[in-house]
Amino acid sequence: MLKNEELFPEIELFGKKIKLKGFYCPTEERKICKFDCKDKAQVGLYINVNNICNADCKFCNIHNFQSANLFDLTKFEKVFKELVEKDVLNRIAITGGEPFLSFELVNQILDIIYKYTDSLIVTINTNATQINKIKELNHLDKILGVNISRHHYDDKLNDEIFSCKTATKEELIKISKAVPKNILRLKCNLVKGYIDNIEKMKKYLEFASDIGAYTVGFVILREENEFCVNNKVEIKDFGKDKDILHISSNYDKNYCQCNNYVYRSKDMKFIEVFDRYIKKKNEDYCFQLVYNNNELLDGFGKEKII
């Protein structure tokens, strides 16, 4: 039996003790695998650039909330420097709102990140309504991925979901050729009436292959609001399809489950695919830090650290 302090090691950040996730996400639902002694508990950092968006997706928690953060770069640098010095981070996601609506700020944040480290996985989330700005990102050659929220392979239906004009397939192909290979990644919410069955998911993967995006994530809606509850889709047999190779499944106790696959497209390209099911319950340990409104939190909607 593993001891609680082995599973949830504590660190001190800015005078507060934080209980971290100290175990791998196991491949068996009820099994827990403690980090090896050579490893240490580390977490991701979500940097929320703003709470504004030019889209109006009904499943999003920004849907009825538009607010520009007054981002204090001096305070962020101080916080980030300590997190790097304490070696507590393993990845960073720059998110929003829509980060590219605060594009200069995004580049300033990237400058701070790479001032102190170039060993962390860094990704940026965007709805790609300002797709050409990807080429203008600082340190583009060091960024692992630009995660594009794209919820349908059909341009018009994708616009309908976002309630605004989004990047077309041709625009995505063009930008894919202009940026480092494999930097574009797609994330697709499974929504009733849109991408809601295996055949549509496979068409979406063919779309990804066409534009040169070889990592695709399908995400099951969290029950954030009534729309999500009524339009949530769960695809349980995706890995049983003859064109899909199931690689692994990973479980984080009561919080989430991820399944990993490989898909071979019709033009013989291989695409990494994952689907993610985030359950409603939040855990009482920290597996991600969030910097939002000039505050460092021990998770989304959780307690303030500084």
C-alpha positions in Angstrom: 0.0 0.0 0.0 1.5 3.3 -1.1 1.6 6.1 1.5 -0.3 9.3 1.0 2.9 11.4 1.1 4.3 9.2 -1.7 1.3 9.7 -3.9 0.9 13.4 -3.1 4.3 15.0 -2.3 4.2 18.5 -0.9 6.2 21.5 -2.1 6.2 25.1 -0.9 5.4 27.9 -3.3 5.4 31.5 -2.2 4.9 30.5 1.4 2.1 28.0 0.8 2.3 24.2 0.8 0.9 22.6 -2.3 0.1 18.9 -2.6 1.2 17.6 -6.1 0.2 14.7 -8.1 3.1 12.2 -7.6 2.0 9.3 -9.8 1.7 8.3 -13.4 -1.6 8.0 -15.1 -1.8 4.2 -15.1 -3.1 2.0 -17.9 -5.4 0.2 -15.5 -8.3 2.2 -14.0 -7.8 1.2 -10.4 -4.0 0.9 -10.3 -1.7 3.7 -9.2 2.0 3.8 -10.3 4.2 6.1 -8.2 6.9 8.1 -9.9 10.2 6.3 -10.0 12.9 7.7 -7.6 14.7 9.3 -10.6 11.5 11.3 -11.4 9.9 14.0 -9.4 6.4 15.4 -9.2 5.9 18.2 -11.8 2.8 19.9 -13.1 1.7 22.0 -16.1 1.2 25.7 -16.1 -1.7 27.3 -17.9 -1.2 30.9 -18.7 -4.5 32.6 -19.3 -3.7 35.6 -21.5 -7.2 37.0 -21.5 -10.9 36.2 -21.1 -12.0 37.7 -24.4 -12.9 35.8 -27.6 -14.1 36.8 -31.0 -16.1 33.5 -31.3 -19.3 32.6 -29.4 -19.2 28.8 -28.9 -22.2 27.6 -26.9 -20.2 25.0 -25.1 -17.4 27.4 -23.9 -17.2 28.8 -20.4 -16.2 32.2 -22.0 -19.6 32.1 -23.9 -21.2 34.8 -21.8 -18.1 36.3 -20.2 -15.9 38.8 -22.0 -13.2 40.5 -19.9 -9.7 41.6 -20.8 -7.1 40.8 -18.2 -4.7 43.5 -17.1 -1.7 41.2 -17.4 1.2 42.3 -15.2 4.3 41.0 -17.0 6.6 42.0 -14.1 4.7 39.9 -11.6 4.4 37.0 -14.1 8.1 37.0 -14.6 8.7 36.9 -10.8 6.3 34.0 -10.5 7.6 32.1 -13.5 11.3 32.5 -12.4 10.5 30.9 -9.0 8.6 28.0 -10.7 11.6 27.3 -12.9 14.0 27.5 -10.1 12.0 25.1 -8.0 11.8 22.8 -11.1 8.1 22.3 -10.6 7.0 22.6 -14.2 7.0 20.1 -17.1 4.8 21.9 -19.7 3.2 25.2 -20.4 0.0 26.0 -22.3 -0.8 29.6 -23.4 -4.5 30.0 -23.6 -7.5 32.3 -23.2 -10.1 33.4 -24.3 -8.5 33.8 -27.7 -4.7 34.5 -27.0 -4.1 36.0 -30.5 -6.4 38.9 -29.6 -3.6 39.9 -27.3 -0.8 38.9 -29.7 1.9 41.3 -28.5 1.4 40.0 -25.0 1.7 36.4 -26.2 5.1 37.2 -27.7 6.2 39.0 -24.5 5.2 35.9 -22.5 7.2 33.7 -24.8 10.2 35.9 -24.4 10.0 35.5 -20.6 9.6 31.8 -20.8 12.6 31.3 -23.1 14.7 33.7 -21.0 14.6 31.2 -18.1 14.3 27.8 -19.8 14.0 26.1 -23.2 13.5 22.6 -21.7 9.7 22.8 -21.2 6.9 21.7 -23.6 5.2 24.8 -24.8 1.9 24.9 -26.6 -0.5 27.7 -27.6 -4.3 27.3 -28.0 -6.1 29.3 -30.7 -9.4 29.3 -32.7 -7.3 30.2 -35.8 -9.5 33.1 -36.8 -6.2 35.0 -37.0 -4.3 32.1 -38.6 -1.5 34.1 -40.2 -0.3 35.4 -36.9 1.2 32.0 -36.2 4.1 32.9 -38.5 4.8 35.9 -36.3 5.2 34.1 -33.0 8.5 34.6 -31.3 10.6 31.4 -30.7 8.4 29.5 -33.2 11.1 26.9 -33.8 11.1 26.0 -30.1 7.3 25.7 -29.6 6.0 22.1 -29.6 2.6 22.9 -31.0 -0.1 25.3 -31.9 -3.4 23.7 -30.9 -6.1 24.8 -33.2 -9.7 24.4 -32.0 -11.5 23.1 -35.1 -14.8 21.4 -34.5 -15.8 20.3 -38.0 -14.1 19.4 -41.3 -16.7 21.5 -43.2 -15.8 25.2 -43.3 -19.4 26.4 -43.1 -20.3 24.1 -40.2 -17.2 25.1 -38.3 -18.2 28.7 -38.7 -21.7 27.8 -37.5 -20.2 26.3 -34.3 -18.0 29.3 -33.6 -20.6 31.9 -34.7 -17.9 33.7 -36.6 -15.7 33.3 -39.7 -12.9 30.8 -39.1 -9.9 29.7 -41.1 -10.8 27.8 -44.3 -9.3 24.5 -45.2 -7.2 26.2 -47.9 -5.9 28.8 -45.4 -4.9 26.0 -43.0 -3.0 24.2 -45.8 -1.2 27.4 -46.7 -0.2 28.2 -43.1 0.9 24.5 -42.6 3.4 24.9 -45.4 4.8 28.2 -44.0 5.5 27.0 -40.4 7.7 24.3 -38.9 6.6 20.8 -39.7 4.1 19.1 -37.3 3.6 22.3 -35.3 -0.2 22.5 -36.1 -2.4 20.2 -34.0 -6.2 20.0 -34.1 -8.6 19.7 -31.2 -12.2 18.8 -31.9 -15.1 18.8 -29.4 -17.6 16.0 -30.0 -21.0 17.7 -30.4 -24.3 16.2 -31.2 -25.3 17.1 -34.8 -21.7 17.8 -35.8 -18.9 15.4 -35.2 -20.9 12.7 -33.3 -20.0 9.3 -34.8 -17.1 7.2 -35.9 -17.5 7.9 -39.6 -17.5 11.6 -39.1 -14.4 11.3 -36.9 -12.6 9.4 -39.7 -13.6 12.1 -42.2 -12.2 14.6 -39.7 -8.9 12.7 -39.6 -8.7 12.7 -43.4 -9.2 16.5 -43.2 -6.3 16.7 -40.7 -4.1 14.7 -43.1 -5.0 17.0 -46.0 -3.9 20.1 -44.1 -0.8 18.6 -42.6 -1.9 18.2 -39.0 -0.7 14.9 -37.6 -1.9 15.2 -34.0 -5.6 15.3 -33.4 -7.5 15.3 -30.1 -11.2 14.5 -29.8 -12.7 16.0 -26.6 -15.9 15.0 -24.8 -17.7 18.0 -23.5 -17.6 18.7 -19.8 -21.0 19.5 -18.4 -20.3 23.2 -18.0 -23.8 24.4 -19.0 -27.1 23.2 -20.3 -25.9 23.1 -23.9 -23.1 20.7 -23.0 -25.4 18.5 -21.0 -27.8 18.2 -23.9 -25.2 17.9 -26.7 -22.5 15.8 -25.1 -21.4 12.8 -27.2 -19.4 9.8 -26.0 -17.9 7.4 -28.6 -17.0 4.2 -26.9 -16.1 2.0 -29.8 -13.6 4.2 -31.7 -10.7 2.0 -31.0 -12.5 -1.1 -32.3 -12.7 0.3 -35.8 -10.6 -1.5 -38.4 -8.8 1.7 -39.4 -7.9 2.7 -35.9 -5.0 1.2 -33.9 -5.6 1.5 -30.1 -2.2 2.1 -28.4 -3.1 2.7 -24.7 -5.6 4.1 -22.2 -4.6 6.1 -19.2 -6.6 7.0 -16.1 -6.2 9.8 -13.6 -8.3 8.4 -10.8 -11.7 10.2 -10.7 -10.6 13.1 -12.9 -10.1 12.0 -16.5 -9.4 9.3 -19.0 -7.3 9.5 -22.1 -7.2 7.0 -25.0 -4.4 7.0 -27.5 -4.6 5.7 -31.1 -2.9 5.8 -34.5 -4.8 6.4 -37.7 -3.5 5.7 -41.2 -5.0 8.1 -43.7 -6.0 7.3 -47.3 -2.8 9.0 -48.5 -0.7 6.8 -46.2 0.1 9.3 -43.5 0.0 8.4 -39.9 -1.9 10.6 -37.4 -1.6 10.5 -33.6 -5.1 10.6 -32.1 -6.3 10.9 -28.6 -9.7 11.2 -27.0 -10.2 12.7 -23.6 -13.0 12.4 -21.1 -12.8 14.9 -18.3 -15.1 14.0 -15.5 -16.9 16.6 -13.4 -15.1 16.0 -10.1 -12.0 18.0 -9.3 -9.3 16.3 -7.4 -7.9 17.6 -4.1 -4.3 17.6 -5.4 -2.6 19.9 -7.8 -1.8 18.6 -11.3 -1.9 21.9 -13.1 -1.1 25.5 -12.0 -3.1 28.4 -13.6 -1.9 32.0 -14.0 -5.0 34.1 -14.4 -5.8 37.7 -13.6 -2.3 38.2 -12.1 -2.9 35.4 -9.7 -1.3 31.9 -9.5 -3.9 29.2 -8.7 -3.5 25.6 -7.9 -5.9 24.6 -10.7 -8.8 26.1 -12.6 -11.3 27.6 -10.2 -9.2 26.5 -7.2 -7.3 28.3 -4.5 -5.0 31.3 -4.9 -1.3 30.7 -4.2 -0.1 34.3 -4.8 
